[in-house]
């Protein structure tokens, strides 16, 4: 089973090497790694050329944001399964993609997802937050639940049928896509109860209070677009509670 991994990056010289190594070390034997670079001005490209012998395709050109770059990666993908690993992220073990392939083969599902750990930028071995997912239950998105997007693997045929990221969303297009797929289209899914990805703290939606407010506004618009309803108060409360639990809970 061929798995396409898309990495989107821009001026990611500090972390892209770790991401490349993480994909290179995977034990699964049929991986297509596509890198979409936004025209980096630092040493990102030189690191990719030096350490990315396994990279299948590299595009470096200006884009209209992270989700436009992700759509470019989807368009270039040839694998049966498509997943994303960002330039600040890395796989929790060398067996992650083998586990994902086995889950698809056994379940026959349209999508698979698992858990994610947020780690310290200074010390990536230190877990700061643990995002434990769960089996998808219809209506969960209205209660602020969604899988961690870097752990969300989908059959390429689903992208071809339902479309990619909606570029009218600048911060929460990943939430909208997953809501569209799981809630509106009801694609089948399978939960893998283990940590698949580790993400360094400091992503687009974690950098400022302004972005957090913008993300919440976009999430509510994403729910409305896909025929879902949620009380603002209950949605925010559910999100705050689940976020607080992530800081306390740790992987087994």
Kinemage of the C-alpha trace (Angstrom):
@kinemage 1
@onewidth
@group {chain A} dominant
@subgroup {mainchain}
@vectorlist {calphas} color= white
{ca unk a 1} P 0.000 0.000 0.000
{ca unk a 2} L 1.608 3.225 -1.161
{ca unk a 3} L 1.370 6.152 1.263
{ca unk a 4} L 1.986 9.715 0.130
{ca unk a 5} L 3.290 12.063 2.808
{ca unk a 6} L 3.084 15.795 2.097
{ca unk a 7} L 5.315 18.246 3.958
{ca unk a 8} L 4.572 21.956 3.622
{ca unk a 9} L 7.345 24.327 4.647
{ca unk a 10} L 8.591 27.908 4.524
{ca unk a 11} L 11.819 29.094 6.145
{ca unk a 12} L 11.895 25.883 8.183
{ca unk a 13} L 15.653 25.378 8.328
{ca unk a 14} L 15.660 24.855 12.102
{ca unk a 15} L 13.353 21.822 12.030
{ca unk a 16} L 13.014 20.424 8.482
{ca unk a 17} L 16.003 18.112 8.933
{ca unk a 18} L 14.312 16.325 11.841
{ca unk a 19} L 11.129 15.930 9.814
{ca unk a 20} L 13.035 14.507 6.831
{ca unk a 21} L 14.842 12.030 9.082
{ca unk a 22} L 11.552 11.012 10.684
{ca unk a 23} L 10.062 10.071 7.298
{ca unk a 24} L 13.282 8.463 6.077
{ca unk a 25} L 13.390 6.166 9.133
{ca unk a 26} L 9.897 4.741 8.563
{ca unk a 27} L 9.877 0.957 8.166
{ca unk a 28} L 6.970 0.974 5.706
{ca unk a 29} L 8.460 0.176 2.309
{ca unk a 30} L 6.226 2.143 -0.066
{ca unk a 31} L 6.345 5.858 0.747
{ca unk a 32} L 6.109 8.869 -1.535
{ca unk a 33} L 7.366 12.016 0.214
{ca unk a 34} L 6.325 15.285 -1.434
{ca unk a 35} L 7.659 18.609 -0.183
{ca unk a 36} L 5.899 21.863 -1.035
{ca unk a 37} L 8.122 24.811 -0.143
{ca unk a 38} L 6.788 28.363 -0.278
{ca unk a 39} L 10.010 29.821 -1.659
{ca unk a 40} L 12.117 29.742 1.506
{ca unk a 41} L 14.799 32.404 1.978
{ca unk a 42} L 16.783 30.552 4.656
{ca unk a 43} L 18.668 27.239 4.403
{ca unk a 44} L 15.538 25.053 4.093
{ca unk a 45} L 16.217 24.045 0.484
{ca unk a 46} L 19.904 23.323 1.050
{ca unk a 47} L 18.963 21.016 3.938
{ca unk a 48} L 16.391 19.247 1.755
{ca unk a 49} L 18.961 18.761 -1.012
{ca unk a 50} L 21.542 17.489 1.497
{ca unk a 51} L 19.339 15.214 3.595
{ca unk a 52} L 16.317 14.445 1.428
{ca unk a 53} L 17.567 11.742 -0.919
{ca unk a 54} L 14.329 9.876 -0.241
{ca unk a 55} L 12.153 12.842 -1.286
{ca unk a 56} L 10.048 11.929 -4.317
{ca unk a 57} L 8.954 15.406 -5.418
{ca unk a 58} L 9.968 18.930 -4.442
{ca unk a 59} L 8.130 22.096 -5.418
{ca unk a 60} L 9.502 25.483 -4.341
{ca unk a 61} L 7.415 28.478 -5.344
{ca unk a 62} L 5.250 31.172 -3.739
{ca unk a 63} L 1.824 30.023 -2.604
{ca unk a 64} L -1.334 31.470 -1.110
{ca unk a 65} L -0.800 30.038 2.350
{ca unk a 66} L -0.397 26.677 4.021
{ca unk a 67} L -3.667 25.189 2.753
{ca unk a 68} L -2.940 26.179 -0.849
{ca unk a 69} L 0.398 24.395 -0.471
{ca unk a 70} L -1.346 21.328 0.957
{ca unk a 71} L -3.721 21.267 -2.008
{ca unk a 72} L -0.705 21.320 -4.328
{ca unk a 73} L 0.640 18.285 -2.509
{ca unk a 74} L -2.649 16.423 -2.840
{ca unk a 75} L -2.711 17.164 -6.583
{ca unk a 76} L 0.761 15.635 -6.982
{ca unk a 77} L 0.099 12.576 -4.819
{ca unk a 78} L 0.051 9.117 -6.386
{ca unk a 79} L -0.309 7.014 -3.223
{ca unk a 80} L -3.487 5.213 -2.247
{ca unk a 81} L -3.302 6.960 1.142
{ca unk a 82} L -2.408 10.626 1.751
{ca unk a 83} L -1.131 12.116 5.007
{ca unk a 84} L 0.605 15.313 6.117
{ca unk a 85} L 3.651 15.875 8.285
{ca unk a 86} L 4.527 19.531 8.735
{ca unk a 87} L 8.043 20.905 8.985
{ca unk a 88} L 7.721 21.317 12.778
{ca unk a 89} L 6.417 17.770 13.268
{ca unk a 90} L 7.894 14.281 13.372
{ca unk a 91} L 6.603 10.728 13.689
{ca unk a 92} L 6.497 9.189 17.154
{ca unk a 93} L 8.315 6.046 16.004
{ca unk a 94} L 9.732 4.447 12.839
{ca unk a 95} L 6.702 2.133 12.716
{ca unk a 96} L 3.973 4.773 12.411
{ca unk a 97} L 3.324 4.460 8.671
{ca unk a 98} L 3.471 0.660 8.853
{ca unk a 99} L 0.834 0.844 11.597
{ca unk a 100} L -1.298 3.168 9.461
{ca unk a 101} L -1.042 0.881 6.416
{ca unk a 102} L -2.030 -2.134 8.520
{ca unk a 103} L -5.006 -0.234 9.968
{ca unk a 104} L -6.287 0.656 6.494
{ca unk a 105} L -5.790 -2.899 5.249
{ca unk a 106} L -7.579 -4.452 8.217
{ca unk a 107} L -10.426 -1.941 8.606
{ca unk a 108} L -11.041 -1.047 4.958
{ca unk a 109} L -11.874 2.459 6.212
{ca unk a 110} L -11.711 5.652 4.160
{ca unk a 111} L -9.676 7.376 6.872
{ca unk a 112} L -7.553 6.600 9.906
{ca unk a 113} L -6.305 8.831 12.707
{ca unk a 114} L -4.604 8.578 16.084
{ca unk a 115} L -3.181 10.589 18.964
{ca unk a 116} L -0.709 13.489 19.011
{ca unk a 117} L 1.744 14.907 21.532
{ca unk a 118} L 2.714 18.567 21.635
{ca unk a 119} L 6.362 18.773 22.635
{ca unk a 120} L 8.718 21.516 23.755
{ca unk a 121} L 10.566 23.352 20.992
{ca unk a 122} L 13.681 23.367 23.158
{ca unk a 123} L 13.410 19.703 24.206
{ca unk a 124} L 11.319 17.601 21.774
{ca unk a 125} L 11.509 14.633 24.161
{ca unk a 126} L 9.380 16.541 26.697
{ca unk a 127} L 5.614 16.248 26.240
{ca unk a 128} L 3.715 19.443 27.051
{ca unk a 129} L 0.236 18.406 25.908
{ca unk a 130} L -1.248 15.037 24.978
{ca unk a 131} L -4.124 15.100 22.482
{ca unk a 132} L -5.866 11.766 22.826
{ca unk a 133} L -8.456 11.206 20.132
{ca unk a 134} L -11.242 8.609 20.044
{ca unk a 135} L -13.571 6.807 17.669
{ca unk a 136} L -15.607 9.299 15.663
{ca unk a 137} L -19.216 9.685 16.799
{ca unk a 138} L -21.603 11.765 14.630
{ca unk a 139} L -22.186 15.163 16.200
{ca unk a 140} L -18.769 15.268 17.869
{ca unk a 141} L -17.554 18.251 15.845
{ca unk a 142} L -20.423 20.337 17.240
{ca unk a 143} L -18.954 19.684 20.707
{ca unk a 144} L -15.494 20.941 19.638
{ca unk a 145} L -14.072 17.440 19.044
{ca unk a 146} L -11.911 16.653 16.042
{ca unk a 147} L -8.930 14.386 15.340
{ca unk a 148} L -5.434 15.913 15.307
{ca unk a 149} L -4.984 16.781 11.641
{ca unk a 150} L -1.331 15.614 11.372
{ca unk a 151} L -2.558 12.124 12.326
{ca unk a 152} L -5.426 12.181 9.797
{ca unk a 153} L -4.719 9.835 6.871
{ca unk a 154} L -7.245 9.617 4.028
{ca unk a 155} L -7.625 7.591 0.858
{ca unk a 156} L -6.675 9.700 -2.162
{ca unk a 157} L -9.956 8.707 -3.816
{ca unk a 158} L -11.783 10.618 -1.060
{ca unk a 159} L -9.851 13.810 -1.856
{ca unk a 160} L -10.706 13.310 -5.525
{ca unk a 161} L -14.388 12.868 -4.704
{ca unk a 162} L -14.896 15.477 -1.975
{ca unk a 163} L -12.244 18.068 -2.790
{ca unk a 164} L -9.317 19.474 -0.844
{ca unk a 165} L -8.930 22.366 1.565
{ca unk a 166} L -11.329 25.318 1.263
{ca unk a 167} L -9.028 28.317 0.824
{ca unk a 168} L -11.615 30.749 2.177
{ca unk a 169} L -10.509 29.420 5.585
{ca unk a 170} L -7.112 30.826 6.566
{ca unk a 171} L -6.562 29.102 9.919
{ca unk a 172} L -9.158 26.331 10.297
{ca unk a 173} L -9.359 24.773 6.819
{ca unk a 174} L -8.132 21.495 8.328
{ca unk a 175} L -11.065 21.487 10.780
{ca unk a 176} L -13.479 22.303 7.948
{ca unk a 177} L -12.128 19.502 5.759
{ca unk a 178} L -12.389 16.914 8.522
{ca unk a 179} L -15.911 18.100 9.412
{ca unk a 180} L -16.891 17.901 5.741
{ca unk a 181} L -15.482 14.395 5.391
{ca unk a 182} L -16.548 12.825 8.695
{ca unk a 183} L -19.747 14.699 9.585
{ca unk a 184} L -21.235 15.829 6.261
{ca unk a 185} L -20.047 13.080 3.888
{ca unk a 186} L -19.840 10.403 6.618
{ca unk a 187} L -16.753 8.724 5.216
{ca unk a 188} L -15.771 5.676 7.247
{ca unk a 189} L -13.008 6.075 9.815
{ca unk a 190} L -10.788 4.018 12.090
{ca unk a 191} L -9.136 5.209 15.301
{ca unk a 192} L -5.596 4.030 16.057
{ca unk a 193} L -5.189 4.312 19.864
{ca unk a 194} L -1.565 5.386 19.974
{ca unk a 195} L 0.574 8.482 19.501
{ca unk a 196} L 1.394 8.831 15.804
{ca unk a 197} L 2.840 12.351 15.585
{ca unk a 198} L 4.749 14.740 17.820
{ca unk a 199} L 4.308 18.449 17.137
{ca unk a 200} L 6.478 21.271 18.399
{ca unk a 201} L 4.455 23.962 20.139
{ca unk a 202} L 4.165 27.192 18.185
{ca unk a 203} L 1.950 26.366 15.181
{ca unk a 204} L -0.100 28.940 13.252
{ca unk a 205} L -3.064 28.846 15.628
{ca unk a 206} L -0.953 28.815 18.796
{ca unk a 207} L 1.091 31.955 18.205
{ca unk a 208} L -1.264 34.719 19.327
{ca unk a 209} L -4.540 35.390 21.093
{ca unk a 210} L -5.762 37.066 17.908
{ca unk a 211} L -5.237 33.878 15.905
{ca unk a 212} L -7.051 31.832 18.536
{ca unk a 213} L -10.103 34.114 18.224
{ca unk a 214} L -9.885 33.956 14.423
{ca unk a 215} L -9.648 30.178 14.536
{ca unk a 216} L -12.747 29.887 16.729
{ca unk a 217} L -14.682 32.169 14.359
{ca unk a 218} L -13.610 30.074 11.378
{ca unk a 219} L -14.518 26.855 13.174
{ca unk a 220} L -18.052 28.094 13.756
{ca unk a 221} L -18.283 29.072 10.078
{ca unk a 222} L -17.011 25.610 9.127
{ca unk a 223} L -19.725 24.000 11.240
{ca unk a 224} L -22.401 26.150 9.603
{ca unk a 225} L -21.086 25.402 6.119
{ca unk a 226} L -21.447 21.682 6.775
{ca unk a 227} L -24.925 21.833 8.268
{ca unk a 228} L -23.794 21.580 11.891
{ca unk a 229} L -24.944 23.705 14.803
{ca unk a 230} L -23.299 24.532 18.097
{ca unk a 231} L -23.984 26.931 20.943
{ca unk a 232} L -21.052 29.329 21.235
{ca unk a 233} L -20.970 28.984 25.026
{ca unk a 234} L -21.083 25.178 25.080
{ca unk a 235} L -18.575 24.938 22.218
{ca unk a 236} L -16.045 27.176 23.983
{ca unk a 237} L -16.562 25.438 27.335
{ca unk a 238} L -16.081 22.003 25.780
{ca unk a 239} L -12.932 23.219 24.059
{ca unk a 240} L -11.506 24.735 27.245
{ca unk a 241} L -12.156 21.567 29.236
{ca unk a 242} L -10.638 19.280 26.606
{ca unk a 243} L -7.627 21.601 26.275
{ca unk a 244} L -7.087 21.606 30.052
{ca unk a 245} L -7.194 17.811 30.125
{ca unk a 246} L -4.528 17.688 27.403
{ca unk a 247} L -2.093 19.500 29.703
{ca unk a 248} L -2.666 17.018 32.540
{ca unk a 249} L -3.044 13.695 30.743
{ca unk a 250} L -0.005 11.781 29.494
{ca unk a 251} L 0.342 8.779 27.140
{ca unk a 252} L 0.345 5.379 28.813
